[in-house]
Each structure stands twice: as C-alpha cells, then as structure tokens.
Amino acid sequence: MLLQLARPTNSLRNRTSVVVLFAIALLGSMLAAPQTPAYADDVGTVDFSYAGATAPTGQKPQSKLWYAQSTWWAVMYSSSATDFHIYRYSWANDNWTDTGVLVDERANSFVDVLYDGTKVYIVTGGQSTSSTVSPRILRYSYASSTNSWTRDSGFPVTINNGGAEAYVLAKDSVGTLWVTFTQGSKVYVTHSSGSDTNWVPKYQLPTPNNESSVSADDMSTVVSYDNNRIGVLWGNQNTQKMYFASHADGANDQQWNLDTVYDVPEGADDHMNIKSVASDPAGRIFAVFKTSMNH
C-alpha cells in the first residue's frame, strides 16, 4: 500500500491534519491482475554473504545507505570482524569495501542511518529487553585524508534502557534529532535537547484515546517534513488502523496532532517506510506499508 500524505490548505493549517490524497498499489489478488511471469536473476549484483548475525538489514522502517562525496556508503555487518562497519561502494569495481570504521560491536543490533548533508547520524540497538542492546546514537564526520568517516568525540550516547524491534531517526528544521520505537506495546519518542549528546527521557506518544498502545508486533517510523514538522507513522494491529501524529518543530513535547490515515479491516501491519519530498512546497509525505490482508 502506498499513501501520499499532505498538509492541509492554508485555511486549515493550524489544525495540522494529514490528508490522504490517494491510495494506490493494492497488492496481490485484490487487483485481480494477470500474473507477472518470472524473470531471470539479471538485475543487480550479488555481493558478499554474511554469517554471525540475523537479518542485519531486515528492519523495514530503517535505512542503511547514504550518498556523499560522490559515493554511496552503507552500514553493513562484517562476518570476519563480527560487528558493524561503514562500507564504501566502488562504481568501477561494482563492490563494497569495508573501511574498518566501527559502528557497533553488537552482532544482534539493527541500524538506521541519517545523513544531513554534513554529518552522518546513526541509531543502533537490539531487540531484547537486556540493557546490553540498549540503543545508541553515533555521529560521524567525513575525513578527506582517508576518504572515510571518523566518529565524533562524545559518541556513542545511550538514549534508552533495553531494546526494541526497530529504532528510527530523523532531524527537524531546528536541528533536533528524533528517535521513535515501540516498547512494551507502546509507541515512544525521544529527542536531543540542546546538543546531539543530550537527550530527554523517552515518553509515550501523547495521542487521544490511547491510540499509541499497540500490539507487541507493531513498529513506528519518523520523518521530518514541510520544513517545520516532525511526523510519526505507526500501525496498530489491535485497532487494525494506521496512524500519523504530527508535531511542530520547537513546540512543547505534549503538543501532537493525530490522524487516522488508513482505516479498513486488517489494514495495519508492521511493514512500513516513510519519506518526505525535500523542499516540496506542498509538504508531501510518501508512506509505503503492508496490510495484514491475506486474501
């Protein structure tokens, strides 16, 4: 399911509601479309395999890639080192090279990466309740002398106790970093305060009717959009709905506006990803998610 979300017209701007403009790409037999024939494996490149980690790129809301210095970079798992490193892509050789720059020594972590045009921000953490997989924030700067990235002093910073299925990171227009995750069947957010190394305690997303109490399988994701807002999208398999909460940059932590963006039977699931369109005057957001429909 692909949803395009947009801000309201100027006359409704203060309500900060999210309007579903259209929904397309219903999948599977619902379309009653002819079956697409299978094609040979002739697209893309098979790269190195891994061992010692479980689905290191498997969390749906997260991203491991960024583009800088005319090069693609990624955080990937190194089987030989049994930890996560920054890798550099070579167009000439069509392969990835391990730069040796450490991100996380914990093989059971999952990573989300944000590049703001200058710095690389990374949130990484595991899924168990143990404090050993608690989420960390890291920040890196590019070093032209080595054509790689160097971790900034003062990092990593631990921002929560215990793990979650997936942590997702965004940065708003005033420079505040935001992280969302689900833990104990609740949708949480936390953010930096004053500096990238200082973070407020996590708090449950304040929404009416306790709509951020979710099933244990649900996840959330976060996006910066419209040049001055942060939005959190999540699925709630208890209510079978998809929700979007918006927050004005710099506003009080308890000031959020809630919209139900998809409301059909079995309409929610934990597979989702969200992106905004940079410098778009319409403030559009594109969200892709899977429903729980199996017919």
C-alpha positions, -999 to 999 in steps of 0.1 A, spaced: 0 0 0 14 34 -10 -2 65 6 6 101 -3 1 123 27 -1 161 25 -6 191 47 -40 208 47 -47 240 28 -37 273 44 -72 279 58 -68 247 78 -31 250 85 -34 253 123 -53 220 125 -22 203 111 -42 174 100 -29 149 75 -50 143 44 -49 111 24 -48 122 -12 -48 88 -27 -41 52 -21 -27 30 -48 -9 -2 -54 -31 -26 -35 -12 -59 -38 -19 -95 -47 -52 -110 -57 -71 -79 -47 -62 -64 -80 -72 -95 -99 -44 -86 -123 -27 -112 -146 2 -130 -131 36 -115 -140 59 -141 -154 91 -148 -135 123 -132 -148 159 -144 -147 182 -130 -120 197 -104 -143 192 -73 -122 215 -61 -95 247 -76 -82 251 -105 -57 276 -92 -31 292 -109 -1 273 -132 22 273 -129 60 273 -152 90 270 -145 127 241 -121 125 204 -125 119 188 -103 91 212 -73 97 193 -53 71 159 -67 79 140 -40 98 115 -24 74 114 13 86 152 16 87 178 27 61 215 17 59 225 39 29 236 74 22 252 93 -6 281 117 0 314 128 -17 301 113 -50 299 79 -34 274 55 -19 281 44 17 264 19 40 265 4 74 268 -34 70 278 -64 91 313 -77 88 314 -115 93 351 -116 98 351 -88 125 316 -99 138 305 -63 141 290 -34 120 313 -12 99 310 16 74 314 4 39 322 23 7 308 15 -27 331 14 -58 314 22 -91 344 9 -111 345 -25 -94 308 -28 -85 315 -39 -50 316 -27 -14 348 -21 6 350 -23 44 365 10 56 371 -6 90 352 22 108 333 7 137 296 14 142 285 -13 166 303 -43 181 270 -60 189 261 -85 162 224 -85 174 219 -48 166 198 -32 139 209 2 124 192 33 110 213 60 92 206 97 86 228 120 65 221 157 69 245 169 42 274 173 66 272 147 94 262 111 94 239 101 124 233 65 133 210 49 158 217 13 166 202 -12 191 189 -47 196 155 -62 203 158 -80 236 149 -64 270 186 -66 281 205 -34 287 233 -48 266 213 -40 235 202 -5 245 201 20 217 230 43 209 233 75 189 266 80 170 278 109 148 305 108 121 324 134 101 340 129 67 378 127 66 391 136 31 426 123 41 413 87 44 382 90 22 362 77 51 342 87 82 355 94 117 334 91 148 330 124 166 341 128 202 314 123 228 297 94 210 281 69 213 253 81 236 229 56 251 193 70 248 171 43 263 173 12 285 166 -21 269 159 -29 233 131 -25 207 122 -41 174 134 -11 154 147 24 162 143 51 135 160 85 134 151 119 119 163 155 123 139 185 123 143 221 110 158 234 142 184 207 145 167 185 170 173 147 165 142 125 170 140 87 175 108 66 176 103 30 186 78 7 202 84 -10 235 60 -27 259 32 -23 233 35 15 233 48 40 208 76 61 222 97 91 211 128 108 224 148 137 211 180 156 216 179 187 237 205 215 233 231 192 217 234 159 199 247 143 230 220 153 254 186 135 252 153 137 270 139 106 286 116 86 263 79 94 265 48 77 251 35 95 221 6 116 235 -25 108 214 -62 108 221 -80 76 232 -47 59 239 -42 52 202 -5 47 206 -10 14 226 -2 -12 201 4 -49 197 38 -64 206 45 -69 168 39 -32 158 66 -7 148 68 30 143 88 53 120 95 91 119 100 117 92 109 154 90 87 172 65 72 205 54 103 224 66 90 227 101 73 195 113 81 160 126 57 131 119 54 96 134 37 68 115 27 35 131 4 6 126 -18 -7 153 -29 -43 148 -52 -41 178 -74 -14 162 -64 -25 126 -56 11 117 -26 31 105 -19 64 124 1 95 118 10 120 146 25 154 137 45 179 158 56 214 151 93 219 154 102 235 187 67 230 202 60 215 236 66 178 238 29 171 246 16 190 215 9 164 189 -20 161 164 -33 127 155 -48 115 122 -60 80 111 -46 76 77 -58 41 68 -89 25 84 -101 -8 68 -104 -43 83 -69 -58 87 -54 -26 74 -24 -24 97 9 -43 99 45 -37 110 60 -34 75 64 3 67 87 30 54 81 68 51 99 96 31 93 133 26 100 153 -6 127 178 2 118 214 -5 84 205 -16 60 235 -12 31 210 -8 47 193 22 40 159 8 50 126 25 50 92 9 44 62 31 46 26 19 32 -1 41 19 -37 40 -16 -46 53 -25 -77 71 -50 -88 44 -43 -123 32 -69 -126 5 
